[in-house]
Amino acid sequence: MTTTPRRPRTRLFELRGDIPRRVYAGAGVAFIALFLAAWLLLTELQIVSPIFLPPLRAVGEELIIQAQEGILWQDVGASVYRISVGWLLATVLALPIGILMGNFRFFEGLFEPFVDLVRYMPAVAFVPLTILWLGVGDTQKFAIIFIGTFFQEVLMIMDNVKNVPRDMIQVSYTFGMSKWEILWHVVLRAALPGIWDTFRITIGWAWTYLVVAELVAANVGLGYRIMRAQRFLETDKIILGILVIGVLGLLTDYFFKATYNRLFPWMQETR
């Protein structure tokens, strides 16, 4: 009598253990469904006042109205533009500085005290100064996003570079490679997966600074729409703006995750 071999049991709570893709995706969908069900229950049974938490249908109706009138697309376009420029400016400058600090103690000693000092200063405190220095146009909003992301990004890139094993550098010297060849062909290539993850994390931070950037003297943008709705206690518009920012931030996060998997497929086994 032959017996069919038993399939190995899936351990959902094993440390660093893998689980089926359908379970992974289903858990996320189930949690969102539970969250929406709780929202519906609290609002439809009038357990919470609409001033504090509007019904889900009210947010959906506001979404349709803003989409049909073009307000939503105008706000999304303006905010995506400001986030993209501010984050790119921070990244273009943070990348070389972080690489230098991670490889040369001189540059680490030169920049780190100043970077450590400024990164603890709240970006919102710079709003009056940036208005004074740069006016009230988009340049001021770029500056707030830059301040909110640049200094953290520099230190994270420095750590990405420092995580490259020193043994790789020493072995490269034995092959007759010059200092700059090692930096370009060995250190940067080894650090690039971590740097790409840093990009993903810091653009998420940039989205969190959007409302601060559009706090003053803006007439379009998701952050502006949220602040305007606050003055009139239009909670449905506030929540809609927050949800749209969250969705856009999630899309950028998935973009970096997808490109990470394509650029560095060999890293999947270590995750």
C-alpha positions in Angstrom: 0.0 0.0 0.0 1.5 3.3 -1.1 0.9 6.5 0.8 1.1 10.0 -0.6 3.7 12.2 1.0 2.3 14.9 3.2 2.9 18.4 2.1 5.0 20.4 4.5 3.0 22.6 6.8 3.2 26.3 6.4 4.5 28.0 9.5 3.1 31.5 9.4 5.1 32.8 12.4 8.5 31.3 11.8 11.3 33.8 12.1 12.3 35.0 8.6 10.3 32.1 7.2 8.6 32.3 3.9 4.8 32.0 3.4 2.7 31.4 0.3 2.1 34.5 -1.9 -1.7 34.2 -1.5 -1.4 34.2 2.3 0.9 37.3 2.2 -1.5 39.2 -0.1 -4.6 38.0 1.6 -3.4 39.2 5.0 -3.0 42.7 3.7 -6.4 42.7 1.9 -8.1 41.4 5.0 -6.6 44.0 7.3 -7.7 46.8 4.9 -11.2 45.3 4.7 -11.4 45.1 8.5 -10.3 48.8 8.7 -13.0 49.9 6.2 -15.6 47.8 8.0 -14.8 49.5 11.3 -15.1 52.9 9.6 -18.5 52.0 8.1 -19.7 50.7 11.5 -18.6 53.7 13.4 -20.2 56.2 10.9 -23.3 54.4 9.8 -24.4 53.7 13.3 -23.5 57.3 14.2 -21.2 56.2 17.0 -18.8 59.0 15.9 -20.0 62.4 14.8 -19.4 63.2 11.1 -17.4 66.3 12.1 -14.7 64.0 13.5 -15.1 61.1 11.1 -17.2 61.5 7.9 -19.0 58.5 6.4 -17.0 56.5 3.8 -19.6 57.4 1.1 -19.1 61.1 1.8 -15.4 60.8 1.1 -16.1 58.8 -2.0 -18.6 61.4 -3.3 -16.1 64.2 -2.7 -13.5 62.1 -4.6 -15.9 61.9 -7.6 -16.7 65.6 -7.4 -13.1 66.7 -7.4 -12.2 64.3 -10.1 -15.0 65.5 -12.4 -14.2 69.2 -11.8 -10.5 68.6 -12.4 -9.5 69.9 -8.9 -8.1 66.5 -7.9 -5.8 66.2 -11.0 -4.6 69.8 -10.7 -3.7 69.2 -7.0 -2.1 65.9 -7.7 0.0 67.4 -10.6 1.2 70.3 -8.5 2.1 68.1 -5.5 3.9 65.4 -7.5 5.9 68.1 -9.2 7.0 69.7 -5.9 7.8 66.3 -4.3 9.8 65.2 -7.4 11.9 68.3 -7.7 12.5 68.7 -4.0 13.5 65.1 -3.5 15.6 65.0 -6.7 17.6 68.1 -5.5 18.2 66.5 -2.1 19.2 63.2 -3.7 21.6 64.6 -6.3 23.5 66.4 -3.6 23.2 63.8 -0.8 24.5 61.0 -3.0 28.1 62.2 -3.6 28.4 63.7 -0.1 27.2 60.4 1.5 29.6 58.4 -0.7 32.6 60.6 0.3 31.7 60.5 4.0 31.4 56.7 3.8 34.7 56.2 2.2 37.0 59.0 3.6 37.3 59.8 7.2 38.3 63.4 6.4 34.9 64.1 4.7 33.1 62.3 7.5 34.7 64.6 10.0 34.1 67.6 7.8 30.4 67.2 7.2 29.0 65.0 9.9 28.9 67.5 12.8 26.9 70.0 10.7 24.6 67.3 9.2 23.9 65.9 12.7 23.1 69.4 14.0 20.7 70.3 11.2 18.9 67.0 10.9 17.4 67.5 14.4 15.9 70.8 13.5 12.2 70.5 12.5 11.6 71.4 8.8 8.5 73.4 9.7 10.6 75.8 11.7 12.3 76.8 8.4 9.1 77.9 6.8 9.4 81.6 7.8 13.0 81.7 6.8 12.5 80.1 3.4 9.7 82.6 2.7 12.0 85.4 3.6 14.9 84.1 1.5 13.0 82.5 -1.4 9.6 84.1 -1.6 6.3 82.2 -1.7 6.7 80.4 -5.0 7.5 76.7 -5.7 11.2 77.3 -4.9 10.3 77.8 -1.3 8.3 74.5 -1.3 11.3 72.7 -2.9 13.4 74.0 -0.1 11.2 72.7 2.7 11.1 69.2 1.1 14.9 69.4 0.6 15.5 70.3 4.2 13.2 67.5 5.4 15.0 64.8 3.4 18.6 65.8 2.5 20.3 65.6 5.9 18.8 62.2 6.8 19.6 60.9 3.3 23.3 61.8 3.5 23.8 59.8 6.7 21.9 56.8 5.4 23.9 56.7 2.2 27.1 57.0 4.3 26.0 54.0 6.3 25.2 52.1 3.1 28.7 52.6 1.9 30.2 51.7 5.2 28.4 48.4 5.2 30.5 47.2 2.3 33.0 44.7 3.9 36.5 46.1 4.2 37.8 42.7 3.0 36.4 43.4 -0.4 38.5 46.6 -0.6 41.7 44.8 0.6 41.2 42.0 -1.9 40.7 44.6 -4.7 44.0 46.2 -3.9 45.8 42.8 -4.3 44.4 42.7 -7.8 46.2 45.9 -8.6 43.1 48.1 -8.7 43.6 51.8 -7.9 41.7 53.6 -5.2 39.2 55.2 -7.6 38.7 51.9 -9.5 37.8 50.2 -6.2 35.5 53.1 -5.3 33.6 52.9 -8.6 33.7 49.2 -9.5 33.6 47.6 -6.0 32.3 49.8 -3.3 29.6 51.6 -5.2 28.3 48.4 -6.8 28.2 46.6 -3.5 26.5 49.5 -1.8 24.0 50.2 -4.6 21.2 47.9 -3.3 21.3 49.7 0.1 21.4 53.1 -1.6 18.3 52.2 -3.7 16.5 51.3 -0.5 17.5 54.6 1.0 16.0 56.3 -2.1 12.7 54.5 -1.4 12.6 55.4 2.2 13.5 59.1 1.8 11.0 59.8 -1.0 8.5 58.5 1.6 9.7 61.1 4.0 9.3 63.7 1.2 5.6 62.9 1.0 5.2 63.5 4.7 6.6 67.0 4.3 4.2 67.9 1.6 1.6 69.6 3.8 4.3 71.6 5.5 5.7 72.7 2.2 2.3 73.8 1.0 1.3 75.3 4.3 1.8 79.0 3.3 1.0 80.9 0.2 -0.1 78.0 -2.0 -3.3 78.1 -4.1 -3.1 74.5 -5.4 -1.8 71.2 -4.2 -3.0 68.4 -1.9 -1.5 69.9 1.2 -3.1 73.3 0.4 -6.5 71.5 -0.1 -6.2 69.9 3.3 -5.3 73.1 5.1 -8.1 75.0 3.3 -10.6 72.3 4.3 -9.4 72.5 7.9 -10.6 76.2 8.1 -14.2 75.1 7.3 -14.2 71.8 9.2 -14.7 69.9 5.9 -13.5 66.6 7.3 -14.4 64.6 4.2 -12.0 66.8 2.1 -9.3 66.5 4.8 -9.5 62.7 4.8 -9.6 62.5 1.0 -6.5 64.6 0.7 -4.7 62.4 3.3 -5.8 59.2 1.5 -4.6 60.5 -1.9 -1.2 61.4 -0.5 -1.0 58.0 1.1 -1.9 56.2 -2.2 0.6 58.3 -4.2 3.3 57.6 -1.6 2.5 53.9 -1.8 2.8 53.9 -5.6 6.3 55.4 -5.4 7.2 52.9 -2.7 6.0 50.0 -5.0 7.9 51.5 -7.9 11.2 51.4 -6.0 10.5 47.9 -4.7 9.7 46.7 -8.2 12.8 48.3 -9.7 14.9 46.9 -6.8 13.8 43.4 -7.7 14.7 43.9 -11.3 18.0 45.7 -10.7 19.3 43.4 -7.9 17.7 40.0 -8.2 20.5 38.3 -6.3 19.4 40.2 -3.2 16.1 38.5 -2.9 17.6 35.5 -1.2 19.0 37.7 1.6 15.6 39.3 2.4 
